[in-house]
C-alpha cells in the first residue's frame, strides 16, 4: 500500500478513529486502526468490539493495499504535522513497518496484519430510515444529560430510541433517565420508521454519534436491528451494539396531574440557582424553592458554610408551595431550554416536577424533589 493525502483530511479521519480506540487494550490489535486504500479513496476503521467506525477520505493511491497501525500514535504524529502538508503513507509488509513521510519528517511504525483485525459482522437490519442531522442532534443532545452512570442498572446507561404515540400522533422519541431526572424528546416520525424496534443506544455511542451531526444539511441513514444500530453518511459509518436490556416503563414516571404552573426566564433561573448553590454542602447540594404570587425565592441553608437566598419574578398564581431539589439536577434541566422561558408544573413537595420549554410539548423533563 502506498498513498498520499492532505494532512487536514488525514487528521479528521484519524481523530474520529482514535476516539473509539481504548487507551488500554488486552487485545493488541484493538489499539490499531485498519487502513485500506483503493481507487482514489482510503478508509480508516477502528473498533472496541462494541462500536465500529469507518471514515472514508480522498487520497492519491499509487499502490492499493491494507494494513493496521497504532491508532493513537498515528493520530499524534498527524496532529503535530504542519497545516497543509502532504502526508505519504507506505506499507512494507515484508518488514512489518509503515513509513509516514511529510516534508522533512519521517516515521517508521510497527504494523500488524489486516487479517487479525476483527470484523463486527453486519447484522440484518429490520428498519432503515433517513433523518436530517439537526433532528437527530436535538433528540440525542437534549436527552443525554439524563443517562445514568450507575453500572449496576446497565439498561439505563444509554438513550432509548423508539417510535411512540405523542399528542399529535406517531413520533420518533429519545428517552433517558437515571431515576432522579428524566428527559423525553420527540421529533416527527420518518415514514420508513413506523416499524422501528425500541433500542437502547449506549452512552459512548451517543458521544461518537455527535461528531457526525454538525452539518445541518446532512442526511443520516439509520439502520436498526435487534442487536446493532448503524448511522451512516457518505464519509462515515458508525456501527454500534445496543444495550441488551429492557428500558423501564418511563410513561408511569411522567406526572399527568401537576396543576401548579410557574413560568420563568430559563437563563435567569439557572444563574440564580448556580449562585445560591455556591454555599450548599457538596454532598446534598439542596436548593429550596418557595413560591407565592408571581414570586420565587431560592434559598440554601448549609450548617457548615452558611446561607443564601435570591428572589426572582415569575409567573405563578397558585397556592404557596415550598419544594426542594438537587441544584445539579435543576441546572442540567434548565440548561436544555433553547427558548426564553421554562415552564415548571408542580404538584406537591414530595411528587415529581415536570418541566417544558415554553408551550413546546416535544421536550418534557421530569425532576424528582428532595427533602430540605
Buried (B, 14 or more C-beta within 10 A) or exposed (E): BBBBBBBBBBBBBBBBBBBBBBEEEEEEBBBBBBBBBBEEBBBBBBBBEBBBBBBBBEBBBEEEBBBBBBBBBBBEBBEEBEEEBBBBBBBBBEEEBBBBBBEEEEBEBEBBEBEEBEEBEEBEBEBBBEBBBBBBBBBBBBBBBBBBEEEEBBBBBBBBBBBBEBEEEBBBBBBBBBEBBBBBBBBBBBEEBEEBBBBBBBBBBBEBBBBBBEBEEBBBBBBBBEEBBBBBBEBBBBBBBBBEEEBBEBEEBBBEEBEBBBBBBBBBBBBBBBEBBEBBEEEBBBBBBBBBEEEBBBBBBBEEEEEBBBEBEBEBEEEEBEBBBBBBBBBBBBEBBEEEBBBBBBBEBEBBBBBBBBEEEBBBBBBBBBEB
